[in-house]
Amino acid sequence: MVSAIKQHSVVGKQGKIEIRADLPEGTLVEIIVLVEEQDETKYLLSTEANRKYLIEALRDAENRQSYIYVDLEKL
């Protein structure tokens, strides 16, 4: 008979994952780790420094005077 235990966890220091189960010592288990996809936008905005950098980059992109044009034929 196969039974399942489902838990959500966060990866800790040095990649460690802690799972707690009410199972007898020595029980043979198979562990499958499913990783939720991370929203890149959420990640990029996760720190104040990143937010400031991205806002500045958006302002620069809106200002055509700050563009640097390169003639690919001259490269």
C-alpha positions as CSV (number, residue, x, y, z in Angstrom):
1,M,0.0,0.0,0.0
2,V,1.3,3.5,-0.9
3,S,0.3,6.6,1.1
4,A,1.4,10.2,0.6
5,I,2.3,13.1,2.8
6,K,2.1,16.5,1.2
7,Q,3.9,19.5,2.7
8,H,5.1,22.9,1.6
9,S,8.5,23.9,2.7
10,V,11.2,26.6,2.0
11,V,14.7,25.6,1.1
12,G,17.0,26.6,3.9
13,K,20.7,27.4,4.3
14,Q,23.0,25.2,2.2
15,G,19.9,23.9,0.2
16,K,18.5,21.9,3.1
17,I,14.8,20.9,3.1
18,E,13.2,19.8,6.3
19,I,10.3,17.3,6.2
20,R,8.4,16.1,9.3
21,A,6.4,12.9,9.2
22,D,4.9,10.7,11.8
23,L,6.6,7.6,10.6
24,P,8.5,4.9,12.4
25,E,12.3,5.1,12.3
26,G,13.7,3.0,9.5
27,T,10.6,3.4,7.2
28,L,11.7,3.2,3.6
29,V,10.4,6.4,1.8
30,E,10.7,7.8,-1.7
31,I,11.0,11.6,-1.8
32,I,9.9,13.6,-4.9
33,V,10.6,17.4,-4.9
34,L,8.4,19.6,-7.0
35,V,9.7,23.1,-7.5
36,E,7.1,25.9,-8.0
37,E,8.1,28.3,-10.8
38,Q,9.1,31.7,-9.6
39,D,7.7,34.8,-11.1
40,E,10.7,36.6,-12.5
41,T,9.1,40.0,-12.0
42,K,8.5,39.3,-8.4
43,Y,12.1,38.2,-8.0
44,L,13.5,41.2,-9.8
45,L,11.5,43.5,-7.5
46,S,12.3,41.6,-4.4
47,T,14.9,44.0,-3.1
48,E,15.0,47.8,-2.8
49,A,18.2,48.0,-4.8
50,N,16.7,46.1,-7.7
51,R,13.6,48.2,-7.7
52,K,15.5,51.4,-7.9
53,Y,17.8,50.1,-10.6
54,L,14.8,48.9,-12.7
55,I,12.9,52.2,-12.3
56,E,16.0,54.1,-13.4
57,A,16.5,51.8,-16.4
58,L,12.8,52.4,-17.4
59,R,13.3,56.1,-17.2
60,D,16.5,55.9,-19.3
61,A,14.6,53.8,-21.9
62,E,12.0,56.5,-22.2
63,N,14.6,59.2,-22.8
64,R,15.7,58.9,-26.4
65,Q,18.5,61.4,-25.8
66,S,20.3,58.8,-23.6
67,Y,20.4,56.2,-26.4
68,I,23.7,55.2,-27.9
69,Y,23.5,54.4,-31.6
70,V,25.9,52.0,-33.2
71,D,26.5,51.5,-36.9
72,L,26.9,47.7,-37.1
73,E,28.6,48.1,-40.5
74,K,31.5,50.0,-38.8
75,L,32.1,47.4,-36.2
